[in-house]
């Protein structure tokens, strides 16, 4: 039995809800804001910028996991 058409249909149905649309817009906006804030104070070459960005994104992911996972329980 092929379940991909069912999964595809359900994802399309959920994507049509206005709440989900605005939730995706909000999530993308917050991510852009965070990256913008992280990059504002940078005055280094590309290698240092990449390493610094990776470190900050790693820290943000670590904090998000510790905050969001207990909320999902």
C-alpha positions as CSV (number, residue, x, y, z in Angstrom):
1,X,0.0,0.0,0.0
2,X,1.4,3.4,-1.0
3,X,0.8,6.0,1.7
4,X,2.6,8.9,0.0
5,X,-0.6,10.2,-1.8
6,X,-2.4,10.3,1.5
7,X,0.4,12.1,3.3
8,X,0.7,14.5,0.4
9,X,-3.1,15.3,0.5
10,X,-3.0,15.8,4.2
11,X,-0.1,18.2,4.0
12,X,-1.8,20.2,1.3
13,X,-5.0,20.3,3.4
14,X,-3.2,21.6,6.4
15,X,-1.3,24.2,4.4
16,X,-4.6,25.8,3.3
17,X,-5.4,26.8,6.9
18,X,-4.8,30.5,7.5
19,X,-3.4,29.8,11.0
20,X,-0.7,27.6,9.6
21,X,0.2,30.1,6.9
22,X,0.7,32.9,9.4
23,X,2.6,30.5,11.7
24,X,5.1,29.8,8.9
25,X,5.4,33.5,8.1
26,X,6.1,34.3,11.8
27,X,8.7,31.5,12.0
28,X,10.5,32.7,8.9
29,X,10.4,36.3,10.1
30,X,11.8,35.3,13.5
31,X,14.6,33.3,11.9
32,X,15.5,36.2,9.6
33,X,15.5,38.6,12.5
34,X,17.8,36.4,14.6
35,X,20.3,36.0,11.7
36,X,20.2,39.7,11.0
37,X,20.9,40.5,14.6
38,X,23.7,38.0,14.7
39,X,25.3,39.5,11.6
40,X,25.0,43.2,12.5
41,X,28.0,43.3,14.8
42,X,30.4,41.3,12.6
43,X,33.5,43.0,11.3
44,X,35.6,40.0,10.3
45,X,36.6,38.0,7.2
46,X,34.4,35.3,5.7
47,X,36.0,32.3,7.6
48,X,35.5,34.0,10.9
49,X,31.9,35.0,10.0
50,X,31.1,31.4,9.1
51,X,32.5,30.0,12.3
52,X,30.8,32.6,14.4
53,X,27.5,32.1,12.7
54,X,27.8,28.3,13.1
55,X,28.5,28.7,16.8
56,X,25.6,31.1,17.3
57,X,23.2,28.9,15.4
58,X,24.4,25.8,17.4
59,X,23.7,27.7,20.6
60,X,20.2,28.8,19.4
61,X,19.4,25.2,18.4
62,X,20.5,24.0,21.8
63,X,18.4,26.5,23.7
64,X,15.4,25.8,21.4
65,X,15.6,22.1,22.1
66,X,15.7,22.6,25.8
67,X,12.8,25.0,25.7
68,X,10.5,23.4,23.1
69,X,10.9,19.7,23.9
70,X,9.4,20.0,27.4
71,X,6.5,22.1,26.0
72,X,5.7,19.2,23.6
73,X,5.4,16.6,26.3
